[in-house]
Amino acid sequence: MIRDRLRYHAPADVETACRILGDSPSAAVIGGGTIAVPRLGRGELRADDIVHLSRAGLAEVVLSEGELRIGSMVTYAGLLATPGIEQLNPLLCTVARGITGGDQIRNQGTLGGSICHANPASDVPTALVALRARLVLHSIEGEREVPAGEFLRGGFQADIRPGEILTHILVRPVDRSGYHKFKLSESSWPIVTAAATLTHDRQCHVVLGGVEPVPVRIDLSQIVGTESTIRELVAATVRPTWSDALAPAEYRHLISGEIAARAVAQLGGV
Ligand SMILES: Cc1cc2nc3c(=O)[nH]c(=O)nc-3n(C[C@H](O)[C@H](O)[C@H](O)COP(=O)(O)OP(=O)(O)OC[C@H]3O[C@@H](n4cnc5c(N)ncnc54)[C@H](O)[C@@H]3O)c2cc1C
């Protein structure tokens, strides 16, 4: 049961949100709340103050100087409703369409909440690391920018300092991309995810999620890319160190090469 002396805040801007976080010794940030609210209910997340970002002006996607600036409160549905987004970032669109949980989660869950939660088996961390996204974090001390690959510190561990809010996700376009994930059924959580990218300067990478506590990037630029070479390289590179209720580490390791090869195949020849 959620504690009855919880104070709820829905500040109208980021500065106010950060001030509340700075003033409260125990405050929790809520994005869409799809993870945080059930955790509050189960008593796994304890807070005296809840700072809900729904009114803080963070739900927009803006294209500026060739870069997408995605507010941390943009939901999967909000992203897909952005004009021109399929051309601007097909990889994020594939991820958003493939989130299980139906319309409820796609309308309520945010990209920001997913990367902050840092579940190794989630789609968004893999995609943002593959896209070399940068994350903008704000607190009363000021603003800092962190590459997605450094923001993820371990399973369910993100580099968010006390009093900080993730405000934006910055993403530059890539030339081509591919995404593949393996899950047990249409409604289940992913087990292994793979995002492949080819940049304008012909750099080719695949990033694997759900095998180690943080996404693993593998450089394929020097590979004469047959699928079997990719499978072997992946098997030799990733270490089976992540297990959860859906699958043990050894199983994840076993399938990771195939999942990577399928994502790379979508690049259409490298
Ligand atoms: C039924 C179901 C099915 C799902 N299926 C999938 C799936 O197939 N693939 C997948 O990848 N994910 C899946 N998810 C997870 C889903 O993607 C996340 O629940 C959602 O994106 C989290 O976003 P949120 O805004 O609701 O986060 P919240 O619940 O609001 O927050 C999550 C965590 O991040 C913190 N946080 C949130 N926003 C910020 C911010 N701006 N700054 C600082 N900290 C912040 C919160 O304090 C909390 O610790 C599923 C979830 C459910 C419930």
PDBQT file of the ligand as one rigid body, heavy atoms in Angstrom, charges set to zero:
ROOT
HETATM    1  C1  LIG A 301       3.381  -4.787 -18.797  1.00  0.00    +0.000 C 
HETATM    2  C2  LIG A 301       4.692  -4.152 -19.190  1.00  0.00    +0.000 A 
HETATM    3  C3  LIG A 301       5.340  -4.566 -20.356  1.00  0.00    +0.000 A 
HETATM    4  C4  LIG A 301       6.558  -3.992 -20.736  1.00  0.00    +0.000 A 
HETATM    5  N1  LIG A 301       7.200  -4.421 -21.871  1.00  0.00    +0.000 NA
HETATM    6  C5  LIG A 301       8.417  -3.934 -22.176  1.00  0.00    +0.000 A 
HETATM    7  C6  LIG A 301       9.129  -4.408 -23.334  1.00  0.00    +0.000 A 
HETATM    8  O1  LIG A 301       8.689  -5.248 -24.102  1.00  0.00    +0.000 OA
HETATM    9  N2  LIG A 301      10.355  -3.873 -23.572  1.00  0.00    +0.000 N 
HETATM   10  C7  LIG A 301      10.896  -2.936 -22.763  1.00  0.00    +0.000 A 
HETATM   11  O2  LIG A 301      12.007  -2.501 -23.042  1.00  0.00    +0.000 OA
HETATM   12  N3  LIG A 301      10.232  -2.439 -21.706  1.00  0.00    +0.000 NA
HETATM   13  C8  LIG A 301       9.019  -2.927 -21.398  1.00  0.00    +0.000 A 
HETATM   14  N4  LIG A 301       8.351  -2.456 -20.313  1.00  0.00    +0.000 N 
HETATM   15  C9  LIG A 301       8.992  -1.420 -19.512  1.00  0.00    +0.000 C 
HETATM   16  C10 LIG A 301       8.594  -0.060 -19.982  1.00  0.00    +0.000 C 
HETATM   17  O3  LIG A 301       9.358   0.235 -21.104  1.00  0.00    +0.000 OA
HETATM   18  C11 LIG A 301       8.875   0.852 -18.814  1.00  0.00    +0.000 C 
HETATM   19  O4  LIG A 301       7.912   0.478 -17.823  1.00  0.00    +0.000 OA
HETATM   20  C12 LIG A 301       8.730   2.324 -19.119  1.00  0.00    +0.000 C 
HETATM   21  O5  LIG A 301       9.440   2.773 -20.238  1.00  0.00    +0.000 OA
HETATM   22  C13 LIG A 301       9.282   3.095 -17.926  1.00  0.00    +0.000 C 
HETATM   23  O6  LIG A 301       8.967   4.445 -18.116  1.00  0.00    +0.000 OA
HETATM   24  P1  LIG A 301       8.146   5.250 -17.028  1.00  0.00    +0.000 P 
HETATM   25  O7  LIG A 301       8.132   6.656 -17.500  1.00  0.00    +0.000 OA
HETATM   26  O8  LIG A 301       6.845   4.623 -16.715  1.00  0.00    +0.000 OA
HETATM   27  O9  LIG A 301       9.126   5.092 -15.767  1.00  0.00    +0.000 OA
HETATM   28  P2  LIG A 301       8.776   5.345 -14.237  1.00  0.00    +0.000 P 
HETATM   29  O10 LIG A 301       8.073   4.150 -13.711  1.00  0.00    +0.000 OA
HETATM   30  O11 LIG A 301       8.152   6.658 -14.046  1.00  0.00    +0.000 OA
HETATM   31  O12 LIG A 301      10.256   5.426 -13.643  1.00  0.00    +0.000 OA
HETATM   32  C14 LIG A 301      11.165   4.332 -13.722  1.00  0.00    +0.000 C 
HETATM   33  C15 LIG A 301      12.417   4.716 -12.919  1.00  0.00    +0.000 C 
HETATM   34  O13 LIG A 301      13.111   5.778 -13.552  1.00  0.00    +0.000 OA
HETATM   35  C16 LIG A 301      13.148   6.956 -12.712  1.00  0.00    +0.000 C 
HETATM   36  N5  LIG A 301      12.851   8.078 -13.622  1.00  0.00    +0.000 N 
HETATM   37  C17 LIG A 301      11.831   8.129 -14.526  1.00  0.00    +0.000 A 
HETATM   38  N6  LIG A 301      11.934   9.251 -15.254  1.00  0.00    +0.000 NA
HETATM   39  C18 LIG A 301      13.023   9.927 -14.774  1.00  0.00    +0.000 A 
HETATM   40  C19 LIG A 301      13.647  11.162 -15.139  1.00  0.00    +0.000 A 
HETATM   41  N7  LIG A 301      13.193  11.922 -16.148  1.00  0.00    +0.000 N 
HETATM   42  N8  LIG A 301      14.744  11.546 -14.449  1.00  0.00    +0.000 NA
HETATM   43  C20 LIG A 301      15.230  10.783 -13.439  1.00  0.00    +0.000 A 
HETATM   44  N9  LIG A 301      14.696   9.591 -13.072  1.00  0.00    +0.000 NA
HETATM   45  C21 LIG A 301      13.600   9.175 -13.728  1.00  0.00    +0.000 A 
HETATM   46  C22 LIG A 301      12.096   6.742 -11.631  1.00  0.00    +0.000 C 
HETATM   47  O14 LIG A 301      12.475   7.378 -10.438  1.00  0.00    +0.000 OA
HETATM   48  C23 LIG A 301      12.110   5.220 -11.502  1.00  0.00    +0.000 C 
HETATM   49  O15 LIG A 301      13.179   4.821 -10.682  1.00  0.00    +0.000 OA
HETATM   50  C24 LIG A 301       7.143  -2.986 -19.938  1.00  0.00    +0.000 A 
HETATM   51  C25 LIG A 301       6.490  -2.567 -18.760  1.00  0.00    +0.000 A 
HETATM   52  C26 LIG A 301       5.291  -3.138 -18.376  1.00  0.00    +0.000 A 
HETATM   53  C27 LIG A 301       4.632  -2.663 -17.103  1.00  0.00    +0.000 C 
ENDROOT
TORSDOF 0
